[in-house]
Amino acid sequence: PRRPNKPTPADREEGLIPYNEVIPVFPASWATYHYTVRGLRGIITAPATLESSVLFFAYGLDAFYTRLNPSQSFDALDDDFSHALLVFTLIALVIGTIVAKRAADDADAARAWR
């Protein structure tokens, strides 16, 4: 077989799961969660403004609408995100780049005079 049934310690460290001929499907991974859309006649999807998100609408006798993400909403900032720290970091990087550029120019000029 492609992957043995018993994972080696290296496989466990890498996070590989043991081979299983049936792929487990968890209700949390279904688009409609635990809800059933009766008399399903169609599904409409559209990209969302957030990266890696999609808007999902299923309709029939019932209707279901949600926004789907691959696993987590990793491209959205938390409410407690420190915008001030981000601005400070960017300013420090710009200043560091300017200082490094001037130091490199001074070193080039000193090397040219030798």
C-alpha positions, 0 to 999 in steps of 0.5 A: 500500500501507499501508506502503511496502516501503522504510522512511524514516529516520523509520520506522527511528528509530521501529522500524517493520519493513518491510511483509511479506505473511507474518508471521514466526513464531519458534519462541521465540514458540510456547507449546510452544517446539520441543516437539510435543504428540502427539495433542493433545486439549485446552489448559487455561489459568489466570491466574497470581498474577503480573500478565500471566502465564498458566499453560498446560497442553496434553495428549494422548498427551504433556503440556506445562506452562509459564508464559507471559509476553507478552515478558519477566517485567517484573513480577517483581523481580530478585534484586539489587533494592534494597529498602532504596533503595525504602524510603528513596525512599518515606520521602524522598517522604513527608517532602518532601510534608509539608515542601511542605504546611507551606510551602504552608500558611505561604504561604497564611497570610502571603497572608491577613494581607496 
